[in-house]
Amino acid sequence: MIMTMLQSDPKSRPKVQQLLSHEFLTNGYTPTSLPISCLTMAPRYDNLEKPPLRKPLIQINDNANEMEVDMPALVQLRANELTVKNNFSALRDMLLQVISSRPVRNQKFGDEMTDPAAQPLVWVSKWVDYSDKYGFGYQLCDDSVGVMFNDTTKLIMLPNGINVHYIDRAGEESYMTMENYPKTMEKKMKLLAYFNRYMRDHLIKAGASVVREADSLSRIPHLHQWCRSTSGVLMVLTNGTVQINFTDHTKIIMCPLMAAITLIDETSFRTFRFASIEKNGCSMVLFDKIRYACDKIAVLQEQANGTTK
């Protein structure tokens, strides 16, 4: 459509009414609005209930129930790798700037300095490490569940508990459901169900009291990388979020796109912009965690250039 509008000969350019009837504007599904999650992730359209609109004599897709393949795997894989590298670099620069500013150790770092508008859209609310046999399972705050298997393939079950995304080792993404999947996926689907059941029955949801705005177009990020140390577990999501769960049960969630850090402890869920910390200072507890995170992210930057776990 744009090419026709930019033709060198003005007489060859379409009129306004012709543009309004162009297939770019009339074909396919057009949502009435886009969710706030589009600020950090591309929206998804694989499981939408389109507006009730009856059209006679349209072609039926007989293969609608078969697995669908998203964009070319190599393109998606390279895009993800580049995004992760850029996010690591941006986040570490932000943390280094906070550290270099030597913020005042403000012991009254209270709620008046928080910025709820900058709170993360997605975080890991539960996790279980079974990598000695199968892989790493996790649940996000929207109740979606994922497993990163030891062979680096991934399964993500959407919050509805029905639709599943599968990402193979080459980065190719396919869609299926918990009831309809290829025979070759049987073992992994059973493991996904097991991880989901275990976390539901035995683990407490982090940030359960935080109210989130749900939407049907959000593309659920998945786990890109994780590692454990004596201090805790670090998890990296494909939307740029880096989360560290410490052994003392405190957690920090850092987002380079929101330029903010969230601190979760037994009694609170507080989000601070990095600029606010530079200006107003922070507690020694949070400052120590920022320095720890900066060191770990430096290691992640190196791992992003090679093979990640």
Helices and strands as residue ranges (DSSP letters): H 2-5, G 10-12, H 16-20, H 23-26, G 36-39, E 68-69, H 73-100, G 111-113, G 116-118, E 124-130, E 135-140, E 145-149, E 154-157, E 163-167, E 173-177, G 183-185, H 186-202, E 223-229, E 232-237, E 242-246, E 251-255, E 260-264, E 269-273, H 274-280, H 284-304
